[in-house]
Amino acid sequence: MKGLYQHLKKTRKNRKTMKEMMRQRLIEWRGQERFVKVEKPTKPDRARELGYKAKQGFVIVRARIQRGGRDRPHYLRKARKPSKAGVKRFTTKQSLQAIAEQRIARKYPNMEVLNSYWVGQDGRYAWYEVILVDKNHPVIKSDPKINWMCKPQHTRRAFRGLTSAAKKAR
């Protein structure tokens, strides 16, 4: 017998039911800020697979990242050949998901990135929901399944390539 989250996953795979709802979501999300704190995860089944629990100390933030290559930070242009600079665009070694995790980690310095997952994309942007954990929250410290994050070796995980998305680019 299937559980609730398996039914949710099956419903999401049905393209006809999700297409219009996803279209409406993307229209709404385009008008919002780059980082939006979300009350509940858009994909609760995926969030729980990655370690999210609906309890104090867990926060979900949706990040909007521009798709495509990145602009390279360029040097002084005096007496240099522009074609060798790669100033226009270059392909990063990290995925957009890992970049989203790092940007959110900078935005919320008191939180630690647990994991993230894809929630949508259009021609210009990709959206990811990042699961953050407040290491100093008493509920997190007392939970034996997640209090490993309170140890000092788990600081700045997103920047050291310790999240799932960042591990793929190491």
N, C-alpha and C positions, 0 to 999 in steps of 0.2 A: 504494500500500500504506500502510495506517495504522500510525502509531507507537504506542508504549505509552500516551502521554498522551492521544491521541485516543480510544483504547479506554477509558481511565479516565473520560473525560468522557462518553462514550456510556453507559457502565454507570451513572454517576451520574444520568443523565437518566431511566433506567428506574425509574419510581416504585415499582413493586412490590418490587424488590430493596432499595431504599434506605430505604423507609418504616420498617421494623422496626429496622434498624441505627441510623437517625437518632434514633428514639424512645429507644433504649437509651443513646445518646450523651448526649442532652439530660438524661435522668434522672441520669446520672453527673455531668455538668457542673454541674447545679444545686447539688449538694452541695459543689462546690469553691469556692476563693477567687475573687475578682473577676478577678485577673490570675494566669494560670498559664503558666509557661515550659514550652513543648512541645518535645520532642526532635525530632520530625519533623512537617512540616505535614500537616494533615488532608486538604487538597487539594493534592497535590504538583504537579499540572499547572497549577493556578491560581497557586500560589506562584512557579513558574518563569516563567510569563508575566509576572509583576510584578517579576522581577529576583532572586529567591531562588536561591542556589547552596548545595549541601550542602558547605560548607567552613567553616573556622574564621573567626570574625568575624561570621557571620550567626546571628541568634537569632530564634525565632518565639515570640511571646507571645499567648495567647488571652485576649481581654477580654470580660467579661460586662457589658452595659449594660442598664439598665432601659428598657423601651420606653415610648412615650408622651411627653407633654409634660414640661417641666422645671419645678421649683419656682423661682419668681423670688426672688432675695434681696431681702427687703422692708425698707422704712424703718421708722422709729418710727411706731407706730400712733396716736399722740396727735393728735386733731383732724384726721384724714384720712378721706376716704371710701374704705372698703375696696374697693368695686366698681371704683374707678379705678386701684387698685394692681396688679391682675392677679396677686395673691399666690397664688391657687390653682394655676393652671397657665398656661403660655404656650408657644407654639411657637417653637423656636429656629430661627435662620437656617441653622445647620449641621446636617448629617446626623448620625445616631447613630454612623456609621462615623468621621467626622471627630472627634467627641467622644471616641471610644474611642482614636484615635491620640494625641490630646492628653493624655489621662489616662495612657497608657502612657509617653509621652515624659517626663512629670513623674516617673513611677515609676522610670524608667531614665535618669537625666540624662547618663550617660556614653555612651549609644547615640543613634543618629539614626534616625528613622522613614524607611524606604524606601517602603513601601506597605502596603496591607491589603486583606483580602477577607472577605466574609460566609461564615460556616460553619454557622449555624443560628439558629433562633428559636423561641420558644414564645409563649404568651399574655402572659408577663410580661417575659422577657428576650430580648435579641438577642446573639449571640456573633460576634466578629470575630477573625481572626488577623492580627496586625500583624508585619510583617517589619522587624526592627531590624538595624542595621549598627554594629559597633564601629569607629569611625573611627581609633582609635589602634592597632588590631591590625596587625602587620606583614604578614599575608597580604592584608588589605584594601588597605594602602598599596602593595603590589607588584602588585596586579591592575589592569591598565590599563582594564578594563571598569567597575570600580566605584570606583576611587580618586578620581574626581571629587568624591565625598562628603567627602573629606578637606580640601577647600578651605574657606577661612573663610566664603564666602558661602552654604554649605549647612548652617549651624548652625540649630538650632531650626526645622526645616522644617515640622513639624506646626503650630506656632503662627503661622507666617507664611503659611499657606495654600498651601504648595508641594507637598503630596502630592495624589494624584489625587482623593481624596474631598473634601479641603478646597478644591481649585480649583473644584469645582462650586458652591460657596456664595459665591464671591468676587464 
